[in-house]
C-alpha cells in the first residue's frame, strides 16, 4: 500500500519534467523561427541600404516602364545585329547606363544570343517600382517573386497563384499595402545608418519587422471583411445589369475561394484572428 503514493509521486514528477521539456523545446523552436524571420528582414533592409528616393522621368522613365510592362527592355547588342532583335539606339544605351548607375536595373548576358544584353530590375529597382509607379501588372510580382523585397513583403503571406489570379479589386489592395510598406521602410533606412552599435541595429530591425507585419495583419483583416458574403453582395447592390451583377459576384466569390485555399494567407489570418479575439476579450473584461 505504501508504494502507491510513491509511484503516483514519481508519475507526477515525470509528467512535470515532460511538460517542462516540451515548454523549453517550444520556446527554442519559437526562438529559432524568430531568428530566421529576423535574418530575412535583415537581408531585406541590407538590400535597401543606401537607397534614396529619386524621381525618374523622360527617357529613363520610358525605358523603365517598358521593362516593367513587357519583362524586357530594349536588347542591346555589343557588336552585331540579329534578325528579330532590335538593337538599341545610342540613346537607349545611355539610358540603360544611367539606370544601372542608379542601381535600378542590372544587365545580364542573353542565354541564347551571346553579345545581346538583357536587363532586369535590381532589388532597389523593384522597391522603386513599388513605391513610385502607380500601375504595374501582377506579372511583375510573379516574375520577381524570388527577390528579397517581394519575399519579405508579399510572398511570405500569399502564394504566387493567389497573386497571379487576383481580381482588380484585390490587387488594388495589394499595391496600396506594398506602397505603405515602402513608405515605412524608407522612413527607417536613415535610422539604420545612425545605429551606434549592433544592439541598436537589432532593436531597430525588430521594430521594422513588427511594423511591417502589423501592416500585413491590417491587410488580411481588411480582405477578410471585404470578402464576407454581405460585403460582396453590397458591392453589386447598385448594379442595374443583372448579368454584370452575377459576373462580378461569381468573380469575387471565386477569389474568396482562392484565398481560402492559400495556406500562407490562412496562417497569418488565423494568427491575426487569435490576437483580435484575445484583445477583444481583455478589453471586454475591463468594461465589466
SEPAFI-862295 format. One line per 8 residues: number of its first residue (from 1); their letters; for each residue z negated, x, y of N, C-alpha, C, CB. Coordinates in pm, whole numbers, padded with zeros to 5 digits. Glycine has a CB too. Layout:
<nodes>
NUM = a = Z,X,Y,Z,X,Y,Z,X,Y,Z,X,Y ~ ...
</nodes>
This chain:
<nodes>
1 = xxxxxxxx = 00000,00082,-00121,00000,00000,00000,00000,00086,00126,-00121,-00093,00001 ~ -00070,00198,00118,-00084,00282,00236,00046,00352,00274,-00191,00384,00213 ~ 00141,00359,00177,00267,00428,00206,00364,00343,00287,00332,00472,00077 ~ 00347,00210,00281,00441,00122,00351,00439,00144,00503,00408,-00023,00321 ~ 00322,00151,00566,00323,00180,00712,00387,00314,00743,00181,00177,00767 ~ 00363,00415,00653,00423,00546,00676,00574,00538,00672,00373,00647,00573 ~ 00626,00467,00571,00771,00452,00559,00829,00376,00678,00807,00380,00430 ~ 00755,00273,00719,00801,00196,00835,00803,00283,00960,00711,00073,00858
9 = xxxxxxxx = 00698,00364,00977,00692,00453,01093,00802,00556,01091,00559,00522,01099 ~ 00832,00609,00972,00940,00707,00960,01076,00644,00992,00941,00766,00819 ~ 01090,00519,00944,01216,00448,00970,01237,00424,01118,01219,00316,00895 ~ 01128,00385,01187,01136,00360,01331,01169,00490,01405,01003,00299,01385 ~ 01103,00598,01361,01127,00729,01424,01273,00771,01407,01034,00837,01364 ~ 01326,00753,01285,01465,00788,01258,01561,00704,01344,01498,00768,01110 ~ 01526,00574,01357,01610,00485,01438,01609,00527,01584,01562,00339,01424 ~ 01490,00562,01634,01479,00606,01774,01559,00733,01796,01331,00629,01813
17 = xxxxxxxx = 01548,00827,01699,01623,00952,01710,01774,00927,01710,01586,01047,01596 ~ 01816,00832,01624,01958,00799,01615,02009,00739,01745,01984,00703,01499 ~ 01933,00645,01800,01971,00582,01926,01976,00686,02038,01872,00469,01963 ~ 01877,00777,02039,01873,00882,02142,01997,00971,02133,01746,00968,02127 ~ 02036,01006,02009,02155,01090,01991,02282,01018,02034,02168,01133,01846 ~ 02288,00887,02005,02405,00807,02045,02415,00802,02197,02397,00664,01987 ~ 02301,00783,02264,02300,00779,02410,02345,00913,02468,02159,00743,02463 ~ 02294,01022,02410,02334,01156,02457,02482,01179,02436,02253,01264,02384
25 = xxxxxxxx = 02533,01135,02318,02674,01152,02288,02760,01071,02386,02704,01110,02144 ~ 02717,00946,02413,02790,00861,02507,02791,00925,02646,02727,00720,02513 ~ 02675,00980,02686,02666,01046,02817,02759,01166,02824,02522,01090,02846 ~ 02763,01243,02712,02851,01360,02707,02998,01319,02716,02827,01440,02578 ~ 03033,01213,02641,03172,01165,02643,03209,01115,02783,03192,01054,02540 ~ 03119,01043,02847,03145,00995,02983,03163,01111,03080,03030,00904,03031 ~ 03082,01216,03060,03093,01334,03145,03226,01403,03126,02980,01432,03117 ~ 03270,01411,02998,03399,01474,02969,03514,01395,03029,03419,01490,02818
33 = xxxxxxxx = 03508,01261,03016,03612,01175,03073,03613,01190,03225,03590,01027,03035 ~ 03494,01193,03285,03485,01209,03431,03542,01343,03475,03339,01196,03477 ~ 03512,01449,03394,03563,01581,03428,03715,01583,03424,03506,01686,03332 ~ 03773,01517,03321,03919,01511,03310,03977,01437,03430,03962,01442,03179 ~ 03914,01324,03466,03959,01248,03583,03952,01332,03709,03876,01121,03600 ~ 03843,01406,03724,03825,01489,03842,03931,01597,03849,03685,01551,03843 ~ 03964,01654,03733,04069,01757,03729,04203,01698,03768,04077,01820,03590 ~ 04230,01573,03724,04356,01506,03760,04365,01488,03911,04367,01369,03688
41 = xxxxxxxx = 04256,01446,03973,04257,01427,04118,04264,01561,04191,04132,01349,04162 ~ 04207,01664,04130,04218,01797,04190,04363,01844,04189,04128,01899,04116 ~ 04432,01817,04077,04573,01854,04068,04654,01776,04172,04628,01826,03925 ~ 04618,01650,04191,04685,01565,04289,04669,01620,04430,04630,01422,04282 ~ 04546,01652,04469,04522,01699,04605,04576,01840,04625,04373,01695,04639 ~ 04579,01920,04517,04636,02056,04527,04785,02049,04558,04612,02134,04396 ~ 04854,01953,04495,04997,01937,04519,05024,01902,04665,05055,01829,04427 ~ 04928,01837,04729,04948,01791,04868,04888,01886,04970,04889,01653,04886
49 = xxxxxxxx = 04825,01993,04923,04761,02088,05013,04862,02141,05114,04699,02203,04933 ~ 04826,02132,05239,04915,02179,05345,05016,02076,05391,04987,02301,05298 ~ 05013,01956,05329,05108,01852,05369,05078,01806,05511,05101,01732,05272 ~ 05182,01796,05591,05168,01746,05727,05270,01634,05748,05186,01859,05832 ~ 05224,01515,05785,05316,01405,05809,05423,01443,05910,05241,01280,05857 ~ 05546,01424,05876,05655,01459,05968,05763,01352,05959,05713,01599,05936 ~ 05831,01331,06070,05939,01233,06072,06069,01302,06032,05953,01167,06212 ~ 06146,01235,05947,06275,01285,05904,06381,01188,05955,06283,01301,05747
57 = xxxxxxxx = 06477,01238,06030,06576,01150,06092,06715,01209,06077,06542,01127,06241 ~ 06813,01132,06123,06951,01179,06126,07006,01214,05990,06961,01298,06214 ~ 07076,01327,05981,07137,01370,05856,07034,01393,05746,07218,01496,05878 ~ 06918,01444,05784,06812,01469,05686,06769,01338,05620,06691,01538,05753 ~ 06753,01234,05703,06712,01103,05650,06820,01044,05560,06681,01006,05766 ~ 06946,01054,05602,07057,01001,05522,07065,01069,05386,07190,01017,05597 ~ 07049,01200,05386,07051,01279,05263,06939,01233,05170,07038,01430,05294 ~ 06819,01215,05228,06703,01174,05150,06720,01033,05093,06577,01180,05236
65 = xxxxxxxx = 06775,00942,05173,06797,00805,05126,06896,00801,05010,06848,00716,05241 ~ 07001,00884,05018,07097,00892,04908,07029,00940,04780,07213,00985,04943 ~ 06941,01036,04795,06869,01089,04679,06775,00984,04621,06791,01216,04717 ~ 06709,00908,04708,06616,00804,04662,06689,00691,04591,06536,00749,04781 ~ 06798,00644,04651,06866,00525,04601,06953,00550,04478,06949,00466,04708 ~ 07017,00665,04473,07110,00691,04363,07054,00784,04257,07238,00748,04417 ~ 06947,00855,04294,06891,00952,04200,06957,01087,04211,06905,00902,04060 ~ 07067,01095,04287,07135,01223,04307,07175,01237,04452,07258,01235,04214
73 = xxxxxxxx = 07159,01358,04504,07209,01390,04638,07346,01453,04619,07111,01486,04716 ~ 07417,01479,04727,07547,01545,04712,07533,01674,04632,07609,01575,04849 ~ 07614,01688,04526,07608,01809,04444,07675,01924,04519,07676,01787,04306 ~ 07608,02035,04524,07660,02149,04600,07709,02255,04504,07553,02206,04694 ~ 07836,02285,04511,07897,02386,04425,07900,02519,04498,08039,02344,04381 ~ 07849,02621,04433,07837,02750,04500,07968,02828,04501,07730,02832,04434 ~ 08053,02806,04401,08173,02889,04400,08298,02823,04344,08147,03012,04323 ~ 08290,02699,04301,08413,02633,04258,08399,02482,04271,08448,02671,04114
81 = xxxxxxxx = 08511,02414,04261,08515,02270,04278,08559,02208,04146,08612,02228,04394 ~ 08482,02112,04095,08517,02046,03970,08568,01906,03998,08396,02042,03874 ~ 08664,01865,03924,08719,01731,03940,08610,01628,03908,08845,01710,03849 ~ 08599,01529,03992,08498,01426,03969,08365,01457,04034,08478,01405,03822 ~ 08347,01577,04090,08224,01613,04159,08256,01646,04303,08154,01731,04088 ~ 08186,01581,04394,08211,01603,04536,08137,01727,04582,08167,01480,04620 ~ 08212,01823,04629,08149,01942,04685,08093,01907,04822,08249,02061,04694 ~ 07969,01940,04843,07905,01903,04969,07965,01979,05085,07755,01929,04962
89 = xxxxxxxx = 07965,01916,05198,08012,01980,05319,07911,02085,05364,08037,01876,05431 ~ 07952,02166,05457,07861,02266,05511,07740,02199,05574,07933,02356,05614 ~ 07761,02081,05634,07652,02006,05694,07549,01965,05589,07706,01882,05766 ~ 07598,01922,05470,07507,01885,05361,07427,02005,05313,07586,01824,05245 ~ 07492,02120,05309,07423,02241,05267,07309,02276,05362,07522,02358,05257 ~ 07336,02263,05491,07233,02290,05592,07119,02188,05582,07294,02288,05733 ~ 07157,02062,05558,07056,01956,05545,06967,01982,05425,07123,01818,05531 ~ 07029,02016,05311,06952,02044,05189,06857,02162,05211,07047,02074,05071
97 = xxxxxxxx = 06905,02263,05283,06821,02381,05309,06700,02343,05395,06903,02491,05378 ~ 06722,02258,05495,06610,02216,05581,06505,02139,05500,06662,02129,05699 ~ 06551,02047,05416,06459,01967,05335,06385,02053,05233,06535,01853,05265 ~ 06453,02157,05183,06386,02250,05093,06277,02328,05166,06487,02346,05030 ~ 06307,02371,05286,06209,02445,05366,06087,02358,05398,06273,02496,05496 ~ 06110,02229,05412,06001,02134,05435,05928,02099,05306,06053,02008,05502 ~ 05979,02150,05193,05924,02123,05059,05932,01975,05023,05778,02170,05052 ~ 06038,01909,05070,06061,01769,05039,06148,01756,04914,06127,01697,05158
105 = xxxxxxxx = 06245,01845,04898,06331,01846,04779,06331,01985,04719,06476,01801,04814 ~ 06375,01993,04594,06391,02121,04528,06523,02121,04453,06273,02150,04432 ~ 06581,02237,04437,06711,02249,04371,06692,02275,04222,06795,02363,04435 ~ 06787,02225,04144,06788,02253,04001,06933,02273,03959,06721,02139,03919 ~ 06956,02374,03877,07091,02405,03832,07142,02293,03743,07094,02540,03757 ~ 07269,02253,03758,07327,02150,03674,07326,02190,03527,07469,02120,03718 ~ 07292,02096,03439,07282,02126,03296,07419,02147,03233,07210,02014,03224 ~ 07515,02067,03272,07646,02071,03207,07752,02142,03290,07691,01930,03178
113 = xxxxxxxx = 07724,02163,03418,07821,02227,03506,07754,02343,03579,07881,02125,03607 ~ 07754,02462,03520,07692,02578,03586,07753,02599,03724,07710,02705,03500 ~ 07670,02632,03819,07717,02653,03955,07703,02530,04042,07860,02694,03953 ~ 07677,02415,03979,07655,02291,04055,07505,02273,04073,07718,02166,03982 ~ 07461,02262,04196,07319,02247,04226,07284,02100,04246,07280,02328,04351 ~ 07188,02051,04167,07136,01916,04184,07004,01924,04259,07118,01846,04046 ~ 06962,01810,04311,06837,01808,04387,06747,01695,04338,06865,01793,04538 ~ 06618,01720,04345,06520,01618,04313,06403,01629,04411,06471,01632,04166
121 = xxxxxxxx = 06328,01523,04422,06212,01523,04511,06102,01612,04455,06160,01381,04533 ~ 06033,01681,04543,05913,01754,04504,05795,01656,04506,05886,01876,04599 ~ 05677,01705,04469,05557,01621,04478,05535,01576,04622,05432,01697,04425 ~ 05554,01669,04716,05539,01632,04858,05648,01535,04901,05542,01758,04947 ~ 05767,01552,04844,05877,01461,04876,05847,01320,04830,06006,01510,04814 ~ 05791,01308,04709,05752,01176,04657,05646,01114,04748,05699,01187,04510 ~ 05549,01196,04785,05441,01149,04873,05497,01103,05007,05335,01259,04894 ~ 05595,01178,05059,05657,01142,05187,05726,01006,05175,05759,01250,05231
129 = xxxxxxxx = 05799,00985,05067,05870,00858,05046,05770,00743,05040,05954,00862,04916 ~ 05662,00759,04964,05564,00652,04950,05496,00618,05082,05459,00691,04848 ~ 05479,00719,05167,05405,00699,05292,05493,00661,05410,05327,00822,05325 ~ 05623,00699,05405,05708,00683,05523,05828,00589,05503,05758,00815,05565 ~ 05881,00582,05382,06001,00500,05360,05959,00357,05328,06087,00559,05244 ~ 06019,00261,05398,05978,00120,05384,06024,00059,05251,06032,00038,05499 ~ 06146,00090,05210,06200,00028,05089,06254,00133,04993,06311,-00071,05125 ~ 06217,00121,04868,06270,00207,04762,06259,00130,04631,06194,00345,04755
137 = xxxxxxxx = 06349,00160,04541,06360,00086,04415,06249,00125,04317,06497,00109,04352 ~ 06209,00032,04228,06117,00069,04120,06172,00182,04033,06087,-00053,04032 ~ 06306,00194,04029,06367,00302,03951,06320,00438,03999,06519,00294,03960 ~ 06291,00451,04128,06243,00578,04181,06109,00614,04116,06228,00571,04334 ~ 06019,00516,04104,05888,00541,04044,05903,00578,03897,05798,00417,04058 ~ 05994,00511,03828,06016,00542,03686,06076,00681,03670,06108,00437,03621 ~ 06168,00715,03758,06238,00845,03750,06140,00962,03767,06349,00852,03857 ~ 06036,00940,03848,05939,01047,03875,05802,01013,03817,05928,01072,04027
145 = xxxxxxxx = 05800,00939,03709,05674,00891,03650,05582,01004,03605,05703,00801,03533 ~ 05640,01122,03576,05558,01233,03528,05501,01319,03642,05639,01321,03436 ~ 05525,01280,03766,05473,01358,03879,05322,01336,03894,05546,01319,04010 ~ 05253,01435,03947,05108,01424,03967,05073,01309,04060,05052,01555,04023 ~ 05154,01293,04166,05128,01188,04263,05133,01049,04199,05228,01196,04378 ~ 05240,01022,04125,05256,00889,04067,05166,00867,03946,05400,00867,04028 ~ 05139,00972,03870,05044,00958,03758,04906,00920,03811,05036,01091,03677 ~ 04867,00984,03921,04734,00960,03978,04723,00823,04043,04702,01067,04081
153 = xxxxxxxx = 04824,00785,04119,04814,00664,04200,04856,00536,04127,04898,00679,04322 ~ 04950,00545,04034,05002,00421,03976,05006,00418,03824,05139,00397,04027 ~ 05048,00528,03760,05073,00520,03615,04950,00544,03529,05177,00618,03578 ~ 04834,00564,03592,04711,00558,03511,04659,00414,03505,04602,00653,03570 ~ 04719,00326,03587,04676,00187,03592,04782,00088,03541,04639,00151,03734 ~ 04907,00132,03533,05017,00044,03488,05108,00119,03391,05098,-00008,03609 ~ 05156,00048,03291,05259,00103,03202,05391,00107,03279,05273,00018,03071 ~ 05476,00200,03240,05606,00212,03306,05688,00084,03293,05685,00329,03249
161 = xxxxxxxx = 05678,00019,03178,05756,-00103,03155,05719,-00213,03253,05736,-00152,03012 ~ 05592,-00220,03291,05547,-00320,03388,05611,-00297,03524,05394,-00319,03401 ~ 05613,-00171,03567,05674,-00138,03697,05825,-00159,03691,05641,00008,03736 ~ 05884,-00123,03581,06030,-00135,03566,06075,-00280,03575,06075,-00075,03433 ~ 05995,-00372,03522,06034,-00513,03515,05962,-00602,03617,06008,-00565,03376 ~ 05891,-00541,03712,05811,-00623,03804,05898,-00704,03899,05717,-00534,03884 ~ 05846,-00817,03938,05915,-00906,04032,05905,-00848,04173,05856,-01050,04026 ~ 05986,-00902,04263,05982,-00856,04403,05844,-00882,04463,06092,-00928,04486
169 = xxxxxxxx = 05783,-00993,04424,05650,-01029,04475,05545,-00927,04433,05610,-01170,04426 ~ 05547,-00889,04307,05452,-00790,04258,05483,-00652,04317,05455,-00784,04105 ~ 05611,-00619,04325,05648,-00486,04373,05609,-00464,04519,05798,-00465,04356 ~ 05614,-00569,04598,05572,-00556,04738,05423,-00522,04746,05601,-00687,04816 ~ 05343,-00575,04653,05201,-00542,04649,05180,-00397,04605,05126,-00638,04554 ~ 05262,-00352,04510,05254,-00214,04461,05286,-00115,04573,05351,-00193,04342 ~ 05395,-00139,04646,05435,-00045,04753,05334,-00046,04867,05574,-00081,04806 ~ 05277,-00162,04897,05174,-00169,05001,05053,-00086,04959,05133,-00316,05029
177 = xxxxxxxx = 05012,-00102,04834,04899,-00026,04780,04926,00124,04785,04869,-00071,04635 ~ 05046,00166,04746,05080,00309,04747,05075,00367,04889,05220,00331,04687 ~ 05121,00289,04985,05116,00336,05124,04971,00351,05170,05191,00238,05218 ~ 04884,00259,05132,04742,00269,05167,04680,00393,05105,04667,00142,05122 ~ 04718,00423,04980,04667,00543,04912,04710,00669,04986,04716,00548,04766 ~ 04834,00671,05030,04886,00787,05103,04816,00804,05236,05037,00774,05125 ~ 04796,00694,05307,04726,00699,05436,04585,00755,05420,04721,00559,05500 ~ 04516,00707,05316,04381,00756,05287,04384,00904,05253,04318,00675,05172
185 = xxxxxxxx = 04477,00944,05168,04485,01084,05125,04514,01177,05242,04594,01101,05019 ~ 04605,01136,05330,04639,01219,05447,04516,01241,05534,04752,01153,05530 ~ 04434,01136,05547,04315,01147,05631,04211,01242,05571,04252,01009,05652 ~ 04224,01268,05440,04125,01354,05374,04173,01498,05354,04089,01296,05239 ~ 04302,01522,05367,04356,01656,05341,04291,01759,05431,04508,01657,05361 ~ 04272,01724,05557,04212,01818,05652,04070,01855,05611,04213,01759,05792 ~ 03996,01758,05557,03858,01785,05518,03851,01886,05404,03787,01656,05478 ~ 03953,01884,05316,03957,01982,05207,03981,02123,05262,04066,01945,05105
193 = xxxxxxxx = 04060,02132,05368,04085,02262,05430,03956,02320,05488,04192,02251,05540 ~ 03870,02230,05538,03749,02275,05606,03628,02285,05514,03718,02181,05718 ~ 03650,02269,05383,03539,02280,05289,03484,02422,05290,03584,02240,05146 ~ 03353,02433,05312,03293,02565,05323,03276,02637,05191,03161,02555,05389 ~ 03255,02560,05082,03233,02622,04952,03281,02528,04842,03084,02658,04932 ~ 03267,02574,04718,03317,02496,04604,03242,02365,04588,03306,02577,04475 ~ 03111,02364,04614,03032,02241,04601,03081,02134,04699,02883,02271,04624 ~ 03111,02176,04822,03164,02081,04921,03300,02027,04877,03176,02149,05059
201 = xxxxxxxx = 03384,02114,04821,03516,02071,04774,03502,01968,04664,03598,02192,04725 ~ 03410,01992,04570,03389,01897,04460,03338,01763,04511,03289,01954,04358 ~ 03248,01769,04609,03193,01645,04666,03302,01565,04735,03079,01677,04765 ~ 03387,01631,04810,03495,01562,04880,03600,01510,04782,03561,01654,04982 ~ 03618,01582,04672,03710,01537,04569,03657,01411,04501,03734,01648,04465 ~ 03525,01408,04477,03463,01288,04418,03476,01168,04513,03314,01314,04386 ~ 03459,01195,04643,03472,01087,04742,03614,01033,04745,03432,01137,04883 ~ 03711,01123,04740,03851,01081,04740,03883,01000,04615,03945,01204,04750
209 = xxxxxxxx = 03836,01048,04500,03860,00976,04374,03800,00836,04381,03801,01055,04254 ~ 03677,00826,04429,03610,00697,04439,03690,00602,04528,03468,00714,04495 ~ 03734,00651,04643,03804,00565,04739,03942,00523,04689,03817,00637,04873 ~ 04012,00614,04620,04144,00579,04567,04131,00477,04453,04218,00704,04517 ~ 04031,00496,04366,04010,00400,04258,03964,00266,04315,03905,00453,04157 ~ 03891,00271,04426,03849,00147,04492,03971,00066,04537,03758,00178,04614 ~ 04070,00135,04594,04194,00068,04633,04265,00008,04512,04288,00165,04707 ~ 04263,00079,04400,04326,00029,04278,04254,-00097,04228,04325,00138,04168
217 = xxxxxxxx = 04122,-00097,04238,04044,-00214,04195,04074,-00335,04283,03893,-00183,04198 ~ 04086,-00311,04413,04123,-00421,04504,04259,-00477,04466,04124,-00372,04652 ~ 04353,-00387,04432,04487,-00430,04393,04483,-00518,04269,04576,-00309,04367 ~ 04411,-00477,04164,04412,-00555,04039,04344,-00689,04059,04344,-00476,03926 ~ 04241,-00695,04143,04177,-00824,04171,04273,-00916,04246,04049,-00804,04254 ~ 04347,-00860,04341,04447,-00940,04414,04553,-00993,04319,04512,-00856,04525 ~ 04598,-00908,04226,04701,-00951,04130,04647,-01058,04036,04752,-00831,04049 ~ 04522,-01042,03994,04461,-01142,03905,04457,-01278,03973,04320,-01099,03864
225 = xxxxxxxx = 04421,-01280,04101,04418,-01407,04176,04559,-01457,04204,04341,-01390,04309 ~ 04649,-01366,04236,04787,-01402,04268,04855,-01470,04150,04866,-01279,04310 ~ 04819,-01426,04027,04884,-01480,03909,04802,-01585,03836,04915,-01368,03815 ~ 04705,-01643,03905,04639,-01762,03849,04740,-01876,03848,04510,-01800,03931 ~ 04722,-01969,03759,04815,-02081,03748,04825,-02158,03880,04772,-02176,03635 ~ 04709,-02178,03943,04706,-02255,04068,04788,-02186,04177,04561,-02274,04116 ~ 04778,-02053,04186,04850,-01982,04291,04999,-01969,04262,04790,-01845,04310 ~ 05035,-01964,04135,05178,-01964,04102,05239,-02099,04140,05200,-01935,03951
233 = xxxxxxxx = 05167,-02208,04109,05215,-02341,04145,05220,-02359,04297,05125,-02450,04082 ~ 05121,-02300,04366,05119,-02310,04512,05240,-02237,04573,04987,-02250,04567 ~ 05284,-02132,04506,05399,-02055,04555,05525,-02141,04559,05422,-01933,04466 ~ 05537,-02230,04464,05659,-02312,04454,05642,-02452,04514,05701,-02324,04309 ~ 05525,-02483,04566,05494,-02620,04610,05589,-02671,04718,05353,-02628,04662 ~ 05631,-02585,04810,05714,-02628,04923,05864,-02618,04896,05680,-02547,05045 ~ 05901,-02580,04775,06044,-02569,04742,06101,-02708,04716,06065,-02478,04619 ~ 06216,-02738,04775,06278,-02869,04757,06377,-02870,04642,06347,-02911,04885
241 = xxxxxxxx = 06429,-02756,04607,06524,-02745,04496,06448,-02729,04366,06622,-02626,04517 ~ 06458,-02829,04278,06382,-02827,04153,06422,-02711,04063,06401,-02959,04078 ~ 06553,-02679,04061,06599,-02569,03976,06540,-02435,04023,06753,-02561,03976 ~ 06536,-02417,04155,06478,-02295,04211,06329,-02290,04183,06504,-02287,04363 ~ 06264,-02405,04191,06121,-02412,04166,06088,-02371,04022,06068,-02555,04194 ~ 06166,-02421,03928,06146,-02387,03786,06174,-02239,03761,06236,-02475,03696 ~ 06281,-02189,03824,06320,-02049,03804,06212,-01954,03854,06453,-02020,03876 ~ 06158,-01983,03973,06054,-01897,04031,05928,-01905,03946,06023,-01939,04176
249 = xxxxxxxx = 05893,-02026,03903,05773,-02042,03819,05786,-01962,03690,05749,-02192,03787 ~ 05900,-01973,03624,05920,-01901,03498,05920,-01750,03519,06052,-01944,03432 ~ 05979,-01706,03630,05982,-01563,03660,05841,-01507,03679,06066,-01538,03787 ~ 05760,-01578,03759,05624,-01531,03785,05535,-01547,03661,05564,-01606,03903 ~ 05559,-01648,03583,05481,-01668,03461,05511,-01558,03359,05512,-01807,03399 ~ 05638,-01519,03351,05676,-01407,03264,05611,-01277,03310,05830,-01392,03259 ~ 05601,-01261,03443,05537,-01142,03496,05389,-01140,03459,05554,-01135,03649 ~ 05327,-01257,03463,05186,-01266,03423,05169,-01227,03276,05131,-01408,03447
257 = xxxxxxxx = 05261,-01271,03193,05257,-01235,03050,05272,-01084,03032,05368,-01310,02973 ~ 05362,-01025,03109,05383,-00880,03100,05257,-00805,03141,05502,-00838,03190 ~ 05191,-00850,03247,05066,-00788,03289,04958,-00802,03181,05017,-00850,03420 ~ 04955,-00915,03115,04853,-00939,03013,04870,-00847,02892,04857,-01083,02967 ~ 04990,-00794,02874,05018,-00704,02761,05012,-00556,02800,05154,-00736,02702 ~ 04985,-00531,02927,04977,-00394,02977,04835,-00343,02955,05016,-00387,03129 ~ 04817,-00253,02858,04683,-00206,02820,04614,-00131,02934,04692,-00115,02697 ~ 04690,-00056,03013,04631,00018,03125,04580,-00078,03232,04733,00115,03185
265 = xxxxxxxx = 04661,-00178,03264,04620,-00277,03363,04498,-00354,03315,04736,-00374,03393 ~ 04498,-00390,03186,04386,-00465,03130,04257,-00384,03136,04417,-00505,02985 ~ 04268,-00253,03113,04149,-00168,03114,04081,-00168,03250,04186,-00025,03074 ~ 04158,-00145,03356,04097,-00143,03490,04058,-00283,03535,04193,-00079,03592 ~ 04133,-00385,03491,04097,-00523,03525,03964,-00561,03462,04208,-00621,03480 ~ 03945,-00526,03334,03818,-00557,03265,03702,-00484,03331,03827,-00518,03116 ~ 03723,-00356,03363,03618,-00277,03428,03580,-00335,03564,03663,-00131,03444 ~ 03681,-00374,03642,03657,-00430,03775,03589,-00566,03765,03789,-00442,03853
273 = xxxxxxxx = 03629,-00644,03665,03568,-00776,03643,03420,-00761,03610,03641,-00851,03530 ~ 03385,-00664,03526,03245,-00641,03491,03163,-00604,03614,03234,-00531,03385 ~ 03218,-00518,03698,03148,-00479,03821,03130,-00599,03914,03226,-00367,03894 ~ 03233,-00683,03922,03228,-00801,04007,03120,-00897,03959,03364,-00871,04012 ~ 03116,-00921,03827,03016,-01012,03770,02875,-00957,03791,03042,-01033,03619 ~ 02860,-00826,03770,02729,-00764,03789,02683,-00777,03934,02734,-00615,03748 ~ 02774,-00750,04028,02741,-00762,04169,02708,-00906,04206,02855,-00712,04255 ~ 02784,-01000,04151,02760,-01142,04179,02621,-01185,04131,02868,-01229,04110
281 = xxxxxxxx = 02585,-01141,04008,02454,-01178,03953,02341,-01120,04036,02442,-01130,03809 ~ 02355,-00993,04077,02249,-00930,04154,02231,-00995,04290,02278,-00783,04170 ~ 02343,-01028,04356,02334,-01095,04487,02279,-01237,04472,02472,-01099,04556 ~ 02319,-01306,04366,02270,-01442,04342,02119,-01443,04319,02341,-01505,04221 ~ 02069,-01342,04247,01925,-01334,04221,01848,-01318,04351,01893,-01218,04126 ~ 01904,-01239,04444,01836,-01216,04573,01825,-01345,04655,01912,-01111,04655 ~ 01920,-01437,04632,01921,-01560,04712,01830,-01668,04655,02062,-01614,04721 ~ 01776,-01645,04535,01689,-01745,04473,01551,-01748,04537,01676,-01719,04323
</nodes>
